[in-house]
Amino acid sequence: MSANLLSDHTGAWLGLLAASLLLATVAVGMYLRERQRSLALAVELDRVSREMSPQLARDNVTGLLTRSGFDAVLDQWVQKVDRSGGAFCVLYVSLDNFFMLNDAFGNDFADGLLKNVSNRLAAFTGADTEVCSLAAGEFALAVRGEMTVGRSTANRVSQVFAERFAVDLIQTPLTCSIGIAMYPAHGSRAMLLGHAALAMRSVRLHGGGDFCQYDLKMGADVREQAILVNELRSALELGQLELYFQPKIDAISLQVTAAEALLRWHHPERGLVSPLVFIPLAERYGLIGAIGNWVIEEACRNAARWRERGLRMRVAVNISGYQMREDDLVDRIEAALRRNGIKPGRFTCEITESVAMEDTKVTQLTFDKMRQAGFHVSIDDFGTGYSSLASLRRLPAAELKIDRAFVTDLEHSEDARSIAKSIINMATALNLRVVAEGVETVGQCELLVSMGCNELQGYLFSMPITANELERLALDDHRHENVEFRESLFAETRSAELDGDLQPLPRDF
C-alpha cells in the first residue's frame, strides 16, 4: 500500500511539473512573439520618425526650425561642448512694434511681413548657425562661438533690418531687439533661452532697435519691475499719482501763456518715482489706458478750478502711442472737456514725433477726429524722427516742440544750432508755432529767440510745480521772480464761452 501511494503521489507531482513546464513554454513563446512584434514596431516607428523629423523640425510657413527642432539642436550642441569644450551663443530676436503693425494692417500683411523677415534670417543658416521661429514676431539663433561671435551675429541681424520691408505695396521700416546668452557661461541648457529673452526685454525697455548680452543682475531687475508694476496697479486707487505743471513762456514777452501737465508718482517708500521709469512699464503691462484717462480728467479738472479763480489758460497733456490707437480716445477727451466746461481749443494734445509719423489707419483716424474736435495738437520731441514736409502737412498740428537734446547743445554745437534753425524755418513755412523745451540757460534762451522760436519751456523759467503752486504763482500779482503771466489769461470769463459762442482764439493764445 505504501509503495502504491508513493507511486500515485510521484505521478501527480510529475503531471503538475509537466503542466507547469508546458504553461511556461507557452508563456515564453508568447513573450518572444510579442517581443518580436515590439521590436518590429520600434524599427518601423524609428524609420517613420527619421522620415518625418525633417518635416517636424521645420516651420511650414517660414521654413525655419520649429521650437522642438531648435531644442534638439541645442541638446546636441550642449553635449558637444560638455564633451569637447568650447561655447555657443543663443540670440533671442523680437520684432519691435510687430503687433501694432498687425493691428494696423491686418493678419495677411503680418504673415507676409513674417515671411520676408524669415527669408532674410534664413540666410544665416549654416554649419555654425541655426535659426528658429519661436512665435509671431520672435525668432532665435544658435551660433557656435563665444560672445564675440554672438555680438557680431547680432550686429549683422540688426543690419538685415536696415532695408525697408515691402508687403502688398506697403513699405515699412522695422527694427528688432536682440538678447544674447552664452553656454556655458550664462547658465544651464534649461535657462539659456530664458536668459537671452531677459536680455532682449532689457533692450526693448530702453526703446528697442539694439542688442545686449545677458547679465546676472537682469533677473533681479525683472523681479524689481514685477514688484513695481504690481504697486503701480494700486497707485491710482491709493491716490499716489499727481499732476505737476510746467509753464510755457512766450519768447518775446517772456510771459506765461500755457502749462504742460506732467505725471508724478508719490511712492510711500521709494519717494518720487520718475515717469521715465513707470510710464514704459505702464505701457507694456496694460496700465497706460487707465492712467491716461486719469491724467486727461485731472488736467481738465485743474483747468476748471483755475478758471473759477480767474485764470484761463491752455493745458497740455501728453498722449501715448497706445492711447492714439484707442478708437474712443477723442470721445473720452471731449466728455472730460464738457464735464469741466473747457473749450477744445484750450486743450493741447502733445504727441511724440515717432507716434505722429506712424502711417497706420487707426492713428490717422484719431488725428482726423482731433481735427474735427478742434483740439490744439503739438508734435513733441521733434527732430528725433524722420518727418517730412509732406507728412507734417497732413497732420492737424498747430505747433512743434524742439527736442531738448538739441536745446542742451545749442551753445556748444553748430550742428545743434543748424538743426534748431532748420526746424524753426520749416515750421514757419507751414504756419506752425515752435516751442523749445529744456531751456536752462540765458544763452539758450537768447539763441532761440534770435532764431524766431515762439515759446520756451524749461528750468530757466520754472521747474514743474503742483497745481496749487501754479495757481498761487499766477494770482500773486501775476508775477514771481522771472515768471510773469500774460494779462489776457485773467480776462473776465464769460458764460457764452462755455456754450462755444466765441470765435476761435488766436493761435498764440
DRENVEX-810268 format. One record per residue (C-alpha): residue in three letters; x, y, z. Coordinates in steps of 0.5 Angstrom, whole numbers, padded with zeros to 4 digits, always signed. Example, Ala and Ser with C-alpha at 12.3 -4.5 7.8 and 13.67 -1.06 7.14 Angstrom:
DRENVEX-810268
ala+0025-0009+0016
ser+0027-0002+0014
This chain:
DRENVEX-810268
met+0000+0000+0000
ser+0006+0005+0002
ala+0009+0004-0005
asn+0003+0005-0009
leu+0001+0011-0005
leu+0008+0014-0006
ser+0008+0012-0014
asp+0001+0016-0014
his+0004+0022-0011
thr+0010+0022-0015
gly+0006+0021-0022
ala+0001+0027-0019
trp+0008+0031-0018
leu+0011+0030-0025
gly+0004+0031-0028
leu+0004+0038-0025
leu+0011+0039-0027
ala+0010+0038-0034
ala+0004+0042-0034
ser+0008+0048-0031
leu+0013+0047-0036
leu+0008+0047-0041
leu+0005+0053-0039
ala+0012+0057-0038
thr+0014+0054-0045
val+0007+0057-0048
ala+0008+0064-0044
val+0016+0064-0046
gly+0013+0063-0053
met+0008+0069-0053
tyr+0013+0073-0050
leu+0018+0072-0055
arg+0013+0073-0061
glu+0011+0080-0057
arg+0018+0082-0056
gln+0019+0081-0064
arg+0013+0085-0065
ser+0015+0090-0061
leu+0022+0090-0064
ala+0019+0090-0071
leu+0014+0096-0069
ala+0020+0100-0066
val+0024+0099-0072
glu+0018+0102-0076
leu+0017+0108-0072
asp+0024+0109-0072
arg+0024+0109-0079
val+0018+0114-0080
ser+0021+0118-0075
arg+0027+0119-0079
glu+0023+0120-0085
met+0018+0125-0081
ser+0024+0129-0077
pro+0026+0134-0082
gln+0019+0136-0083
leu+0017+0136-0076
ala+0023+0141-0075
arg+0022+0146-0080
asp+0016+0151-0080
asn+0011+0150-0086
val+0011+0158-0087
thr+0018+0160-0085
gly+0022+0154-0087
leu+0026+0156-0080
leu+0027+0151-0075
thr+0021+0150-0070
arg+0022+0150-0062
ser+0022+0143-0062
gly+0028+0142-0067
phe+0031+0148-0064
asp+0031+0145-0057
ala+0034+0138-0061
val+0040+0143-0064
leu+0041+0146-0057
asp+0042+0139-0054
gln+0047+0137-0059
trp+0051+0143-0058
val+0051+0142-0051
gln+0053+0135-0051
lys+0059+0137-0055
val+0061+0143-0051
asp+0061+0139-0045
arg+0065+0133-0048
ser+0070+0137-0052
gly+0070+0144-0049
gly+0068+0151-0053
ala+0062+0155-0053
phe+0056+0157-0057
cys+0051+0163-0056
val+0043+0164-0057
leu+0040+0170-0059
tyr+0033+0172-0058
val+0031+0177-0063
ser+0024+0180-0062
leu+0021+0185-0068
asp+0019+0192-0065
asn+0012+0194-0066
phe+0010+0188-0069
phe+0003+0187-0066
met+0002+0195-0067
leu+0003+0193-0075
asn-0001+0187-0075
asp-0007+0191-0071
ala-0006+0197-0076
phe-0005+0193-0083
gly-0008+0186-0081
asn-0006+0179-0081
asp-0005+0178-0088
phe+0000+0184-0088
ala+0003+0181-0082
asp+0004+0174-0085
gly+0007+0177-0091
leu+0012+0181-0086
leu+0014+0175-0082
lys+0016+0171-0089
asn+0020+0177-0091
val+0024+0177-0084
ser+0024+0169-0084
asn+0027+0169-0091
arg+0033+0175-0089
leu+0034+0171-0083
ala+0034+0164-0086
ala+0041+0167-0090
phe+0044+0166-0083
thr+0043+0158-0083
gly+0050+0154-0084
ala+0054+0149-0081
asp+0055+0154-0075
thr+0049+0158-0074
glu+0041+0155-0074
val+0035+0160-0074
cys+0029+0158-0071
ser+0022+0161-0071
leu+0019+0162-0064
ala+0013+0165-0064
ala+0009+0171-0068
gly+0015+0176-0069
glu+0020+0173-0065
phe+0026+0169-0067
ala+0032+0165-0064
leu+0039+0164-0067
ala+0044+0159-0064
val+0051+0161-0066
arg+0058+0157-0065
gly+0063+0161-0061
glu+0064+0166-0055
met+0061+0172-0054
thr+0065+0176-0059
val+0062+0172-0065
gly+0055+0173-0061
arg+0055+0180-0062
ser+0058+0180-0069
thr+0052+0176-0071
ala+0047+0181-0067
asn+0050+0187-0071
arg+0049+0183-0077
val+0042+0181-0076
ser+0041+0189-0074
gln+0043+0191-0081
val+0039+0186-0084
phe+0033+0190-0082
ala+0036+0197-0084
glu+0033+0196-0091
arg+0025+0197-0091
phe+0020+0191-0092
ala+0015+0191-0097
val+0009+0188-0097
asp+0003+0189-0101
leu+0006+0196-0104
ile+0006+0198-0096
gln+0013+0199-0094
thr+0015+0200-0087
pro+0022+0201-0083
leu+0023+0195-0078
thr+0027+0194-0072
cys+0029+0189-0067
ser+0031+0188-0060
ile+0036+0182-0059
gly+0039+0179-0053
ile+0045+0174-0052
ala+0046+0169-0048
met+0052+0164-0048
tyr+0053+0157-0046
pro+0056+0155-0041
ala+0058+0162-0038
his+0051+0164-0037
gly+0047+0158-0034
ser+0045+0151-0036
arg+0042+0149-0042
ala+0035+0150-0039
met+0036+0157-0037
leu+0039+0159-0043
leu+0034+0162-0048
gly+0030+0165-0042
his+0037+0169-0040
ala+0037+0171-0048
ala+0030+0173-0047
leu+0031+0177-0041
ala+0037+0181-0044
met+0032+0182-0050
arg+0027+0185-0046
ser+0032+0190-0043
val+0034+0192-0050
arg+0026+0193-0051
leu+0025+0197-0044
his+0030+0202-0047
gly+0027+0203-0053
gly+0029+0197-0058
gly+0033+0197-0064
asp+0039+0195-0061
phe+0042+0189-0058
cys+0046+0187-0051
gln+0048+0181-0047
tyr+0045+0177-0041
asp+0048+0180-0034
leu+0046+0176-0028
lys+0043+0183-0025
met+0038+0182-0030
gly+0034+0177-0026
ala+0034+0182-0020
asp+0032+0188-0025
val+0026+0183-0027
arg+0024+0182-0020
glu+0024+0189-0019
gln+0020+0191-0025
ala+0015+0186-0023
ile+0014+0189-0016
leu+0014+0196-0019
val+0008+0194-0024
asn+0004+0191-0018
glu+0005+0197-0014
leu+0003+0202-0020
arg-0003+0198-0021
ser-0006+0201-0014
ala-0003+0207-0014
leu-0009+0211-0018
glu-0014+0208-0012
leu-0009+0210-0007
gly-0008+0217-0009
gln-0001+0217-0010
leu-0001+0220-0017
glu-0001+0227-0018
leu+0000+0232-0024
tyr+0005+0237-0024
phe+0005+0243-0029
gln+0011+0247-0032
pro+0009+0254-0035
lys+0010+0255-0043
ile+0013+0262-0044
asp+0012+0267-0050
ala+0019+0268-0053
ile+0018+0276-0054
ser+0014+0278-0048
leu+0017+0272-0043
gln+0010+0272-0040
val+0007+0265-0039
thr+0002+0263-0044
ala+0000+0256-0042
ala+0002+0250-0038
glu+0004+0243-0039
ala+0002+0237-0035
leu+0007+0232-0032
leu+0005+0226-0028
arg+0009+0224-0022
trp+0008+0218-0017
his+0009+0219-0010
his+0011+0212-0007
pro+0010+0211+0000
glu+0017+0208+0001
arg+0021+0210-0006
gly+0019+0217-0006
leu+0018+0221-0012
val+0019+0216-0018
ser+0021+0218-0025
pro+0016+0218-0030
leu+0022+0215-0035
val+0021+0209-0030
phe+0014+0208-0029
ile+0011+0210-0036
pro+0014+0205-0040
leu+0012+0200-0035
ala+0005+0202-0035
glu+0005+0202-0043
arg+0008+0195-0043
tyr+0003+0192-0038
gly-0003+0195-0040
leu-0004+0200-0035
ile-0003+0206-0039
gly-0010+0206-0041
ala-0013+0208-0034
ile-0007+0212-0032
gly-0008+0216-0039
asn-0016+0217-0037
trp-0014+0220-0030
val-0009+0225-0033
ile-0014+0228-0038
glu-0019+0228-0033
glu-0015+0231-0028
ala-0012+0236-0032
cys-0019+0239-0034
arg-0021+0239-0027
asn-0015+0243-0025
ala-0016+0248-0031
ala-0023+0249-0029
arg-0021+0250-0022
trp-0016+0256-0024
arg-0022+0258-0029
glu-0026+0259-0023
arg-0021+0263-0019
gly-0020+0268-0025
leu-0014+0264-0029
arg-0016+0262-0036
met-0010+0258-0039
arg-0009+0253-0044
val-0007+0246-0041
ala-0002+0241-0045
val-0003+0233-0044
asn+0002+0228-0047
ile-0002+0223-0051
ser+0002+0216-0051
gly+0002+0212-0058
tyr-0002+0207-0054
gln-0008+0212-0053
met-0007+0214-0060
arg-0009+0207-0062
glu-0016+0207-0058
asp-0022+0208-0062
asp-0025+0212-0057
leu-0020+0217-0054
val-0022+0223-0057
asp-0029+0222-0055
arg-0027+0221-0048
ile-0023+0227-0048
glu-0029+0231-0051
ala-0033+0228-0045
ala-0028+0231-0040
leu-0028+0238-0043
arg-0035+0238-0043
arg-0036+0236-0035
asn-0031+0241-0034
gly-0033+0247-0038
ile-0027+0247-0042
lys-0026+0249-0050
pro-0023+0244-0054
gly-0018+0250-0057
arg-0015+0250-0050
phe-0013+0243-0049
thr-0007+0241-0052
cys-0005+0234-0054
glu+0002+0233-0054
ile+0004+0227-0059
thr+0011+0225-0060
glu+0014+0225-0067
ser+0015+0218-0067
val+0008+0216-0066
ala+0005+0222-0070
met+0009+0219-0076
glu+0006+0212-0075
asp+0003+0211-0082
thr-0003+0207-0079
lys-0010+0207-0081
val-0012+0208-0073
thr-0007+0213-0072
gln-0009+0217-0078
leu-0016+0216-0076
thr-0015+0219-0069
phe-0012+0225-0072
asp-0018+0226-0076
lys-0022+0226-0070
met-0018+0231-0067
arg-0018+0236-0072
gln-0026+0235-0072
ala-0026+0236-0065
gly-0022+0243-0065
phe-0016+0240-0061
his-0010+0244-0060
val-0004+0239-0063
ser+0003+0239-0061
ile+0008+0235-0064
asp+0013+0233-0058
asp+0021+0231-0059
phe+0021+0234-0066
gly+0028+0233-0069
thr+0029+0226-0067
gly+0025+0222-0072
tyr+0024+0222-0080
ser+0019+0227-0081
ser+0018+0230-0088
leu+0014+0237-0090
ala+0009+0232-0094
ser+0007+0228-0087
leu+0007+0234-0083
arg+0002+0238-0088
arg-0003+0232-0087
leu-0003+0233-0079
pro-0007+0238-0075
ala-0001+0240-0072
ala-0001+0248-0069
glu+0006+0247-0066
leu+0012+0243-0066
lys+0017+0242-0060
ile+0024+0242-0061
asp+0027+0236-0057
arg+0031+0238-0051
ala+0037+0234-0054
phe+0038+0240-0059
val+0037+0246-0054
thr+0042+0243-0049
asp+0048+0243-0054
leu+0046+0250-0057
glu+0051+0254-0054
his+0057+0249-0056
ser+0055+0245-0062
glu+0054+0248-0069
asp+0050+0242-0071
ala+0045+0243-0066
arg+0044+0251-0068
ser+0043+0249-0075
ile+0038+0243-0073
ala+0034+0248-0069
lys+0034+0254-0074
ser+0032+0249-0079
ile+0026+0246-0075
ile+0024+0253-0074
asn+0025+0255-0081
met+0021+0249-0083
ala+0015+0251-0078
thr+0015+0258-0080
ala+0014+0256-0087
leu+0008+0251-0085
asn+0005+0257-0081
leu+0006+0253-0074
arg+0009+0255-0068
val+0015+0253-0065
val+0016+0251-0057
ala+0023+0249-0055
glu+0023+0245-0048
gly+0029+0244-0044
val+0031+0251-0044
glu+0036+0252-0038
thr+0041+0258-0039
val+0040+0265-0041
gly+0045+0264-0047
gln+0040+0258-0050
cys+0034+0263-0049
glu+0037+0269-0053
leu+0039+0264-0059
leu+0032+0261-0059
val+0029+0268-0059
ser+0034+0270-0065
met+0032+0264-0069
gly+0025+0266-0068
cys+0022+0261-0063
asn+0015+0263-0061
glu+0015+0259-0054
leu+0020+0257-0049
gln+0020+0252-0043
gly+0025+0250-0038
tyr+0028+0251-0031
leu+0031+0257-0033
phe+0023+0260-0032
ser+0020+0255-0028
met+0021+0247-0026
pro+0015+0243-0026
ile+0010+0245-0020
thr+0004+0243-0017
ala-0003+0246-0019
asn-0004+0249-0012
glu+0003+0253-0013
leu+0002+0255-0020
glu-0005+0258-0018
arg-0001+0262-0012
leu+0004+0264-0017
ala-0001+0266-0022
leu-0005+0270-0017
asp+0000+0273-0013
asp+0000+0280-0017
his+0001+0275-0024
arg+0009+0275-0023
his+0014+0272-0019
glu+0022+0273-0020
asn+0023+0271-0027
val+0016+0269-0028
glu+0010+0273-0031
phe+0003+0271-0033
arg+0000+0274-0039
glu-0005+0279-0037
ser-0010+0276-0042
leu-0010+0270-0038
phe-0014+0274-0033
ala-0019+0277-0037
glu-0026+0276-0034
thr-0029+0269-0036
arg-0036+0270-0040
ser-0041+0265-0040
ala-0042+0265-0047
glu-0035+0262-0048
leu-0038+0255-0044
asp-0043+0255-0050
gly-0038+0255-0055
asp-0041+0262-0058
leu-0034+0266-0058
gln-0030+0266-0064
pro-0023+0261-0064
leu-0018+0264-0060
pro-0011+0267-0064
arg-0006+0261-0065
asp-0002+0265-0060
phe-0007+0265-0054
